[in-house]
Amino acid sequence: MDEPPPMDLLLLADESEEMVNRYISKCFYLGLFDTNDTCFGAACVEPIDSNTWEIINIAVIADQQGLGFGKHLVGRVIQDASARGIQNLLVGTADASIGNIAFYQKCGFEMDHIRKDFFKEHYPNAIEKNGLPIKHMIVFKYPF
């Protein structure tokens, strides 16, 4: 995509518009479009250095979730990273986002490290998932 995906789509994966605005200009995007040319899914990928990319945001609209579109987007990022010789593909998710943790593992990612207190330091308001407070970011790495 030449332009960032719609903010309402990105806010499905990151509830802070301020945080999205911090990373959006650093990313390139892959999008999924319906027959009306409406974006219904997107992956935002930040090139960290010449060997490392990080998936910063991946979202699919609610009525299209669970149909394999998210897995397709991740697969495209993996394919593009591999074709460009990227050696490190990272993705992070909240420590209490049980569904996301399982999703990335099903996509072939392996746990790599933890960014301690990431959400406490970068988000002004406390966030909960699955009835648990979110504190840390679990970072996964794809094994090329």
C-alpha positions in Angstrom: 0.0 0.0 0.0 1.2 3.5 -0.7 -0.7 5.1 2.1 -1.3 4.1 5.7 -4.4 1.9 6.4 -7.4 3.6 7.9 -6.9 4.6 11.6 -10.1 2.7 12.7 -8.5 -0.5 11.3 -5.2 0.1 13.1 -7.0 0.8 16.3 -8.4 -2.7 16.4 -4.8 -3.9 17.2 -3.6 -0.9 19.1 -6.0 1.0 21.2 -3.8 4.2 21.4 -4.1 6.6 18.5 -1.1 8.5 19.9 1.0 5.3 19.8 -0.1 4.5 16.2 0.8 8.0 15.2 4.3 7.4 16.7 5.1 4.5 14.4 2.9 4.9 11.4 5.4 7.1 9.4 8.2 4.5 10.0 6.3 1.6 8.5 5.5 0.1 5.1 2.1 -1.6 4.7 0.5 -4.7 3.2 -3.2 -4.5 2.8 -6.2 -6.7 2.0 -9.0 -5.1 -0.1 -12.5 -6.2 -0.9 -14.1 -5.9 -4.4 -15.1 -2.3 -3.6 -11.4 -1.5 -3.0 -12.0 -1.1 0.8 -9.2 -2.0 3.1 -10.3 -4.7 5.5 -7.0 -6.0 6.7 -3.5 -4.6 7.0 0.0 -5.3 8.4 2.3 -2.4 9.3 6.0 -3.4 9.2 8.9 -1.3 10.5 12.3 -1.8 9.0 14.6 -1.7 12.1 17.9 -2.1 10.2 19.1 -3.8 7.1 18.6 -7.3 8.6 15.6 -6.7 10.8 11.9 -6.0 10.3 9.2 -5.8 13.0 5.5 -6.3 12.5 4.2 -3.4 14.5 0.5 -3.7 13.8 -1.7 -6.3 12.1 -5.5 -6.0 12.0 -8.5 -7.5 10.2 -12.0 -6.1 10.6 -14.1 -8.0 13.1 -16.5 -9.7 10.7 -13.5 -11.1 8.7 -11.5 -12.4 11.6 -11.0 -16.1 12.0 -11.1 -16.7 8.3 -7.4 -16.9 7.7 -6.8 -13.3 6.5 -4.5 -12.5 9.4 -2.4 -15.6 8.8 -2.3 -14.7 5.1 -0.9 -11.2 5.9 1.7 -12.7 8.2 2.6 -15.2 5.5 3.1 -12.4 3.0 5.4 -10.5 5.4 7.4 -13.7 6.0 7.6 -14.3 2.2 8.7 -10.7 1.5 11.2 -10.7 4.3 12.7 -13.9 3.0 12.9 -12.6 -0.6 14.8 -9.5 0.6 17.3 -11.4 2.8 15.9 -10.2 6.1 17.4 -12.4 8.8 15.3 -11.2 11.8 11.5 -10.8 11.6 10.0 -9.8 15.0 6.5 -9.3 16.3 5.4 -8.3 19.8 2.2 -8.7 21.7 1.0 -8.1 25.2 1.8 -10.6 27.9 -2.0 -11.2 28.6 -3.0 -11.5 24.9 -3.3 -15.2 25.0 -5.0 -15.5 21.6 -2.3 -13.4 19.9 0.4 -15.5 21.5 -1.1 -18.7 20.1 -1.7 -17.0 16.7 2.0 -16.0 16.3 3.2 -19.5 17.4 0.8 -21.1 14.8 2.4 -18.8 12.2 5.8 -20.3 13.0 7.2 -17.6 15.3 9.1 -18.5 18.4 9.4 -16.6 21.7 12.6 -14.5 21.7 12.6 -12.0 24.5 10.4 -9.8 26.8 10.3 -6.0 26.7 9.7 -5.5 30.4 7.2 -2.8 31.4 6.6 -1.8 27.8 3.0 -1.0 28.2 3.4 0.7 31.5 6.1 3.0 29.9 4.4 3.7 26.6 0.7 3.8 27.3 -0.7 6.5 29.7 -3.7 4.4 30.9 -3.7 0.9 32.3 -4.8 -1.7 29.8 -6.3 -5.1 30.6 -6.8 -8.2 28.4 -8.6 -11.3 29.5 -9.1 -9.8 32.9 -5.3 -9.4 33.4 -3.3 -6.2 33.5 -0.9 -5.8 30.6 2.6 -4.9 31.6 5.2 -6.5 29.3 5.6 -7.2 25.6 6.4 -10.7 24.5 8.6 -10.5 21.4 8.5 -13.4 18.9 11.0 -14.1 16.1 10.5 -16.0 12.9 13.2 -18.7 12.4 14.5 -18.2 8.8 
